[in-house]
Amino acid sequence: MDMERIINRLDMLVEKKDYEGAKELLAYWLQDAKEKENYRGLLSLSNESMGFFRKTGDKEHAVNCAETALRLIERLGMEETITAATTYINAATVYKAFGMAEKGYPLFEKAKEIYEKDLKENDARLGGLYNNMGLALLDLKRYEEAVDCYKKALDIMSRVKSGNLERAITYLNIADVCDAIRRDKEASANYPHTDEEWEKNIGRCVEFAMECLNDEMIPRNGYYAFVAEKCAPGFDYYGYFMYKAELEKRIAEINENL
């Protein structure tokens, strides 16, 4: 099984928004790996499938792939490997995406233990981990822990090539924490901030996010469009409609050239 070729084909189909074609590709190779008892290939495909089905909102397939991957990690005796950590993150992200952050968060902790032990401090994978942990912690209303994770992600991604795309997402995530605290009466009682101060904090985060997306060193490619699509609703929510319109213009230009 040529995983590099399969993943390249999958990425191409997703970039072109041919989701049915991507689903058929994954289904074919998942079945092939099962029939041949190619467990390592099945693990790799399950990890790729988790991300795809999460993005397309297919809860049943995403959760099934997460559970399959977790079983395979145990079956293959890979519990303490980098591959296992990545699988834990993918599965935890699936659970979080479908309203099961409490179930997924322990998997983030397991991944964190492995990544912090085995990866360099400026590894982009650590930045991704902290960002995803922050999202789960926000769902769990563990606000200060979420901000701590986001700060770690910002620091790491500041030292990574094209890291400003992820930093843009992180700044909007911090804005969401501020907004959540402001709206949570019990939590906001612990912070001596007025609504105006919260608005100012949120505004700074939004401006920083747009500065990151304006980084001229970042290629305007399919991944840029993907990140811009993720960020645009945040700008809209906080009333930065011109920023949203600018991102939509960039997305359209990128899609025309795909």
Residue, then its C-alpha position, 0 to 999 in steps of 0.5 A: m500500500d503506497m500511503e504517500r500516493i493515497i494521501n496525496r490523492l486524498d488531499m487533491l480531492v479535498e482541495k477540489k472539494d470532491y468530497e464524494g470522491a474522497k469518501e470513495l477513495l478512503a472506503y476502498w483502501l480501508q476495505d483493502a487494508k482490512e481484507k489483507e490484515n494490514y494493520r499499520g496501513l489501516l491505522s494510517l488510513s483511520n487517522e486520515s479518515m478521522g480528519f476527513f469525516r470530522k471536517t465533513g461533519d460525518k459523526e458516525h464514520a469519524v467516531n468509528c475511525a477514532e475507535t478503530a485507530l485506538r484499538l489498533i494502537e493497543r493491538l500493535g503495542m504502540e502506546e508510547t510512540i509518536t504515532a500513538a500520540t498523533t492518533y490520540i490527538n486525532a481521536a480526541t479532536v473527533y470527540k471534541a468536534f461532536g460534543m464529547a470533549e470530556k471523553g476526548y480530553p484524557l487522550f490529549e493528556k496522553a498525547k501531551e506526555i509523549y510529545e513533550k518527552d519526545l519532540k523538540e520545543n519548536d515542533a509544530r506538532l506541539g503547537g497543534l496539540y496545545n491549540n486543540m487542547g485549548l478548544a477542549l478546555l474551553d468546552l469544559k469551562r476550564y478557561e485559564e487552562a485553555v488560555d495557557c495552552y493557547k499561549k504555548a501554541l502562539d509561542i511555538m508557532s511564532r518559530v515555525k515557517s508559515g506558523n502565522l496561519e495557526r497563530a491566526i486561529t489561536y488568537l481567535n480562539i483566545a477571543d472566544v475564551c474572553d467572550a465565554i468568560r464574559r457571558d459566564k456569570e459564575a466565571s466572570a465574577n472572578y475577573p474584575h473586567t468591565d464589558e468595555e475591557w472584555e471588548k478591548n481584549i477581544g478586539r486586540c485578539v481579532e486584530f492580531a489574527m488578521e495581521c497573521l493572515n496578512d503575512e505576505m510570506i504565506p502562500r495563498n494556496g488551498y491550505y490558506a483558503f481552509v484556514a481563512e474559511k475557519c477564521a471568517p465566521g469569527f471575524d463575522y461574529y465579532g463584527y469585523f465584517m470588512y475582514k470577513a469580506e476580504l478573506e472571502k475574496r481571497i478564498a474565491e481567488i484561491n479556489e478559482n486557481l485550483 
